[in-house]
Amino acid sequence: MTHKVHSTEHLGERLMPDLETGSGSVCIDGTIINWVTGVIQSQFAGLVRSGVRIKVGSRADLRVRWALANQRLFVLGQRVVATIPAGAVRLECGIFRRSKQRWNRWIGRIVLVEQAEAGMVYTIKIHGEEWTIKSYGPVVGERKESKPWDVVNVVVDPQSIDLSIVAACIVFGNS
């Protein structure tokens, strides 16, 4: 799992005012990083990888995996912040599943298309949830230019997500 410490060392400072909303995105050093808060629901340890399942929003689950050599300990019910680079968010046209079933996948709708230095940036509202996620284009399988209100399948590799524990002082606004 890649860790971008230089990019996220001040992430907590930038997120503190918005942590109550549960999700958002920040641009650090020209890279868009999505973040979402959640609660650890379960843990697993396999022969090669271990990971957790996090409840984010009202219905969505987020799977996070890492190599067994990078063992990390979490407690069930613990609040965490998951950071997802926009480059790791893959968009596929329609609602059909094209990639691995073990990956995180949600149905969403494009709500904003922006031109940035790195190319097209799509903001997607996850269906049935209050949170959005940003991704760099293009939308895989789309024959025409994607626009707001297009339905997309949002796919994220569980190994591209990083986790941080939410400190009680950040959640409750104490210093």
Secondary structure by P-SEA (a helix, b strand, c coil): ccccccccccccccccccccccccccccccbbbbbbbbbbccccccccccccccccccbbbbbbbbcccbbbbbcccbbbbbbbbccccccccccccccccccbbbbbbbcbbbbccccbbbbbbcccccbbbbbccccccccccccccbbbbbbbccccbbbbbbccccccccc
